[in-house]
Amino acid sequence: MLRKMDHSQLIGYDADDVLVITEQAQVRALWNELRDRIVVLLDERAASTTELSKALGVPKGTVGYHLKVLERAGLVRVVATRRVRAVTEKFYGLTARLFQFSRDGAFGEAHTKGALAASTLRRGAELAPVNDMDPELIESGILRVRVRPVVARRFIRRLEKLLAEFLSQEDPEGEMFVFTAAVFPTESQLPERDDGA
């Protein structure tokens, strides 16, 4: 049941730990730059259409439309309300703390999954610190390694466990950190070497 808003609902509202994305509608909802940015903002706390509009620099009507797309896909929901004059203001929150894409390919082709991995990494890059943060609290890297698919699958399973462990450490008194990771096959950017030249 939806209650009138108090400040704790903006951060501590009920949400699942993980939502496994399996439906095309969910993928389409997330595969949009503005909706992706809305999800990033809602990952921090619940927010109203007005707050999101100001943060994103786009009209409230545009934000409202994209919130409805995310809501129909089951990715966001109204978590609190408050009365502002004669209008009820809604605050939206994510339905889960982590959106994880299904490995079984139920939502499309491999290139779609690759594009989603790229979107995830871009989202992480947008959240990267730009201030004087302690350098010991920042770690990043890109590795291109030739391995067999069975080895890649093993690392993906380990990564899933690490993500779940990181998520389980949520502490309302802690600082906000971002964990972004992706493992995917890619092609060489250079043609095979011709030693005869």
C-alpha positions in Angstrom: 0.0 0.0 0.0 1.3 3.4 -0.9 1.7 5.9 2.0 2.3 9.6 2.1 5.9 10.5 1.7 8.4 10.8 4.5 12.1 11.3 3.8 13.1 7.7 4.7 10.9 6.5 1.8 13.0 8.3 -0.7 16.1 6.2 0.1 14.8 3.2 2.1 11.8 2.1 0.1 11.2 -1.6 -0.5 12.7 -3.0 -3.7 13.9 -6.4 -4.8 17.6 -7.0 -4.7 17.8 -8.3 -8.3 15.5 -8.2 -11.3 16.5 -10.5 -14.1 15.6 -8.8 -17.4 14.0 -11.4 -19.7 11.3 -9.5 -21.6 11.7 -7.5 -24.8 9.6 -4.6 -23.4 12.1 -4.3 -20.5 15.1 -4.3 -22.9 13.4 -1.7 -25.1 12.6 0.4 -22.1 16.2 0.4 -20.9 17.7 0.9 -24.4 17.2 4.6 -24.5 19.7 7.2 -23.4 17.2 9.4 -21.4 15.6 6.4 -19.7 19.0 5.1 -18.9 19.9 8.4 -17.2 16.6 8.3 -15.3 17.5 4.8 -14.0 20.9 6.1 -12.9 19.3 9.0 -10.9 16.7 6.7 -9.4 19.5 4.3 -8.3 20.5 7.0 -5.8 17.0 7.6 -4.4 13.4 8.0 -5.3 12.5 11.2 -7.1 9.6 13.1 -8.5 9.1 14.1 -12.1 9.9 17.7 -11.2 13.2 16.7 -9.6 14.2 14.4 -12.5 13.3 17.2 -15.0 15.6 19.6 -13.2 18.4 17.1 -12.9 18.2 16.1 -16.6 17.5 19.5 -18.0 14.4 18.3 -20.0 10.7 19.2 -19.8 8.6 17.5 -17.1 6.3 16.1 -19.9 9.2 14.3 -21.5 10.3 12.8 -18.2 6.7 11.8 -17.4 6.5 10.0 -20.7 9.7 8.1 -20.1 8.7 7.2 -16.5 5.5 5.7 -17.9 7.5 3.5 -20.3 9.7 2.3 -17.5 6.7 1.8 -15.2 4.9 -0.3 -17.9 8.0 -2.4 -18.2 8.0 -3.1 -14.5 11.3 -1.3 -13.9 10.1 1.7 -11.8 7.1 2.2 -9.6 5.5 5.0 -7.4 7.0 4.6 -3.9 5.6 7.7 -2.2 3.3 10.6 -2.7 2.8 14.1 -1.2 0.2 16.8 -1.7 1.5 20.0 -3.3 -1.4 22.5 -3.3 -4.2 20.6 -5.1 -2.0 18.1 -6.9 -0.6 14.8 -5.7 3.2 14.6 -6.5 4.4 11.1 -7.1 7.9 9.8 -6.3 9.3 7.0 -8.4 11.8 4.4 -7.4 13.4 1.4 -9.0 11.7 -2.0 -8.6 15.1 -3.6 -7.9 18.5 -2.5 -6.8 20.2 -4.4 -9.7 19.0 -5.1 -13.2 20.7 -8.2 -14.5 20.3 -9.3 -18.1 19.3 -12.9 -18.7 22.1 -15.1 -20.0 19.7 -17.4 -21.9 19.2 -15.0 -24.8 15.5 -14.7 -24.2 15.6 -11.0 -25.0 17.3 -11.0 -28.3 20.3 -11.4 -30.5 23.9 -11.4 -29.3 24.5 -7.9 -30.8 21.6 -6.6 -28.6 23.2 -8.0 -25.5 26.5 -6.5 -26.6 24.9 -3.1 -27.0 23.4 -3.4 -23.6 26.8 -4.2 -22.1 28.2 -1.1 -23.8 25.3 0.9 -22.4 26.0 -0.4 -18.9 29.7 0.6 -19.2 28.7 4.1 -20.5 26.4 4.5 -17.5 29.2 3.7 -15.2 31.5 6.1 -16.9 28.9 8.9 -16.5 29.0 8.3 -12.8 32.8 8.4 -12.5 34.1 10.9 -10.0 35.3 14.3 -11.2 36.3 15.7 -7.8 39.2 15.1 -5.5 38.2 11.6 -4.4 40.7 9.3 -2.6 42.5 7.5 -5.5 42.7 4.4 -3.4 38.9 4.2 -3.6 38.9 4.1 -7.4 39.9 1.1 -9.5 39.2 0.5 -13.2 40.7 -1.3 -16.2 39.9 -2.8 -19.5 41.4 -6.2 -20.3 41.3 -7.9 -23.7 42.3 -11.5 -23.2 42.0 -14.6 -25.5 40.2 -17.3 -23.5 38.0 -20.2 -24.4 34.2 -19.7 -24.0 34.1 -22.2 -21.1 36.6 -20.0 -19.2 34.6 -16.8 -20.0 31.4 -18.5 -18.6 33.3 -19.4 -15.4 34.4 -15.7 -14.9 30.8 -14.5 -15.6 29.5 -16.8 -12.9 32.2 -15.4 -10.5 31.3 -11.9 -11.5 27.6 -12.5 -10.7 28.5 -13.7 -7.2 30.7 -10.7 -6.7 27.9 -8.3 -7.8 25.5 -10.1 -5.4 28.1 -9.8 -2.6 28.7 -6.1 -3.3 24.9 -5.5 -3.4 24.5 -7.2 0.0 26.8 -4.7 1.6 24.3 -1.8 1.2 24.5 0.5 4.2 22.3 3.6 4.5 25.2 5.3 6.4 27.8 4.6 3.8 29.0 6.6 0.8 27.7 5.9 -2.8 30.0 3.7 -4.9 29.4 2.3 -8.4 30.4 -1.2 -9.5 30.3 -1.5 -13.3 31.5 -4.7 -15.0 30.9 -6.6 -18.3 32.4 -9.7 -19.8 31.7 -10.1 -23.5 33.3 -11.5 -26.7 34.8 -8.9 -29.1 36.6 -9.0 -32.4 40.1 -8.0 -33.1 40.5 -4.4 -34.3 43.5 -5.3 -36.5 43.6 -7.8 -39.3 45.7 -10.9 -38.9 49.4 -10.1 -39.3 51.0 -10.8 -42.6 54.6 -11.7 -41.9 55.4 -12.0 -45.6 55.4 -8.2 -46.1 
